[in-house]
Every structure is written in C-alpha cells, then in structure tokens.
Amino acid sequence: MLRLIAPCDAYLPSYTEACDEYSAFPRRAGNPFSDPRSTDLLAKYERYRQARDLPPGYVGSTTLWLVDDEAQRFLGQIDIRHQLTDSLRLYGGHIGYAVRLGEWNKGYGTLMLSLALPHAQALGIRRCLITCDDDNPGSARVMEKNGFTLGDKVNNVIDGYPIITRRYWKTL
C-alpha cells in the first residue's frame, strides 16, 4: 500500500539509499534529501513541524514521506510550508516535493501531491502556491494534474543561476 507518513526510523534505511542515489547523480539542483548520517533527521523534521529553533528566514514546515508498505521502500518526500515569506512567494511556494531518483516517471509525484493537499488545508492554507523551474515539464504536469493553475512566470537567480520560475496556484 502506498501512503504518506510522518518520517520514521522504519523507513530511514530506504531514505538513506534514496539520498545516496542523488549523491551519485550530480545535478545543478543538488540533492533534495538531507543526509541522515550528518544530522538527526527525525529531530530536524520535528523542529520544523513545531517551527522551533529554525535558521533565519526559514518557516515551519511539515514533512511527509511517500512509502510503499509492501516493499518497505521510501519513494518520495513532500514538505508543506506553513506560511510564505517574500522569497518563497517567488521560488518554493507552500509545497516542495522530490521523488526518489529511481522512481521517476511512475506517477508518484502526482500521487504524493494529491495526498498532501488535505494536510495543507488542515494547516490553514487556503490559497496554495507551488513553483517549479520553467524547464521542468514533469513537475509542471504534476501540479496541473492536481488542479493547480499557472499564475505567471518570474525571473529568478537561484544559487547563481538565472532561471525562469513557473508559479502555480490552487484554492483548497
């Protein structure tokens, strides 16, 4: 059974494998998963959920993992930011997600986002913003399949790279 869960020890080995997959595949965007060998990952996620002891400019967020119970496998992560900052309005939005590298193009991003929307609504998010790079049609399709509408495109510089960001909105 595929489901969203709070991060937990049972899936930490599979999460670590997913983190290693990204580390072996260098990309401009880097690794979307935190290395659990360098931080107490579960404690970090709890601090963010409670919006406690966060770095300057960061907001509280709820992290959920998409897992396959039968295979005991971590498939992806979705983060729901409890509020927006000015910078998140331009890039990032309320929700960010990443699918395990070996599981791309199997519909898991679409499923994960659909399962996360009730959680976002329960957090009080009524008008939800999600963004993606303009050159990421797969992520744009995930948003569109979940009823998000392209609001606009904005020019950004992220980590020194100029990019065009698509901003998608949905009323929850």
N, C-alpha and C positions, 0 to 999 in steps of 0.2 A: 504494500500500500504506500502510495506517495502522500506525504503530508508535510506541513510546516510545523516546526517545533522550535522551542527555545534551545539555544546551543547547550549541549550537554556532553559529559565525559564519554558516553556510549559511542558517539559519532566522531569524537576527536581524532582517532587514528585515521579515519577516512578523510576528514577535513585536512589533516596534515598532508596526506597523499595529494589532495587537490592543490594545496599550496605549493607543494614540490613540483607538480605538473607545470604551473605557471612560471616557477623559477627557472625551469629548463627551457622555457619558450619566451625569450626576451621580446618585449613589446614596448612601444613608446608609453603606453598607459601603465606599465608596470604590473605588479601582482595585486589583484583585488582582494586577496585574502591576507590576513595578518598571520605571521609565522608564530604558531603556538609554542615553539621552542624558545622564543625570545621574550615572551610576555605571558602572564597568566590571562589567557584569552577569555575565559569564562568570567573572571573578576572584572576584566575590562568591559565586556558587554554589559555586565550588571551596573557598573558605574555609569555607563552611557544611558542605560534604561532609566536610571534614577536621576540623570543629569547632575551627577556629583563628581567633583574634582576633575572637570574637563579642561582641556587646553584652551587658551584664549581663542575666541572666535568659533568654537565648536558648540553644538546644541545637543540636547538629549536625543537619543535615538533608540529604537527597539530593533534588535537584530533577530531574524528568524532564519532557520535552515530548512531547505527542502531536502527531505531524506526519503530513501526507498527502504522501508522496514524489512522487506523480504531479503534484500541483498545486504542490509546493514551498511548502506552506502550514502554518503553525503553527496548531494547533486548540485546544490547552489545556495547562495546566501542573498537575503534581501534585507535592507536597512531602511527603516521608516523614521525619518527625522521629524521630531515633534513640532518643530517650528522652522521658519525660514529666516535666514539672515539676508542682507543685501547681496552677498556673494552667492549664496545658494539660489537666490532668485535668478541669477544669471547662469549658473552652472551647478548642477547637482539636484536641485529641487527637493521635494519631500522624500522621494524614494530612489534608492540606488540598488542595483542588483547585479549579480555575477553568477554565471553558470560555470560549473567545473569544465575545464578545457576539453576533456574527452567526451563531454556530454552535450556539446553544442549541436544545434540544428535538430533537436529532438522534441521541441515544444516545451521544454522545462521552464524557460524564461516566461513564456505566456502563462503557463500554469501557476508559477510562483507569484507573479504579479496579481493574477486573479484571486488567489488565496490570501494575499496580503491586504487587499483593499478593505475588507471588513475590519482588519486590525487598525488600519489608518483611520477609518471612520470612527472606531471606538476610541481612538486617541483624540478625537475632536477635529480632525482635519476634514473640512467641508469642500474646499476647492483645492484639489491636489495638483501639484506641479511635478513633472518628471522631465529630465533633459537627456539628450544624447548628442554625440557628435554628428554633424551632417553627413559624414562619410561612414556611418554605421546603420545601414538599412535594416539589418537584422533587429537591432534594438528598436528602431522606429516601428517595425512591424509588430513587435511585442506590445508596444504602447497602443498602437491603433487597434489591434485585435481585442484589447481590453477597454475600448471605448474612449481613449484619450484623443483629443483633437489638437492638431498643430496650431499653436497660437502665433508663433513668429520664429524667426531665426536671428540670432545675435552673434556679433563678432566677439571673440574672447581670446585671451592669451593664457594658456594653461601650461605650467612648467616650462615656460619659454617658447612654446609652440603656438603660433596663431591658428585658431580653429573657428569654425562656424558651429554654433550650438543650436539645435532644434529644441524649442520649449513646448511641451505638450501639457494640456490641462484637462481635468475631468472634475465634474461636480459629484461628490459622493453622497 
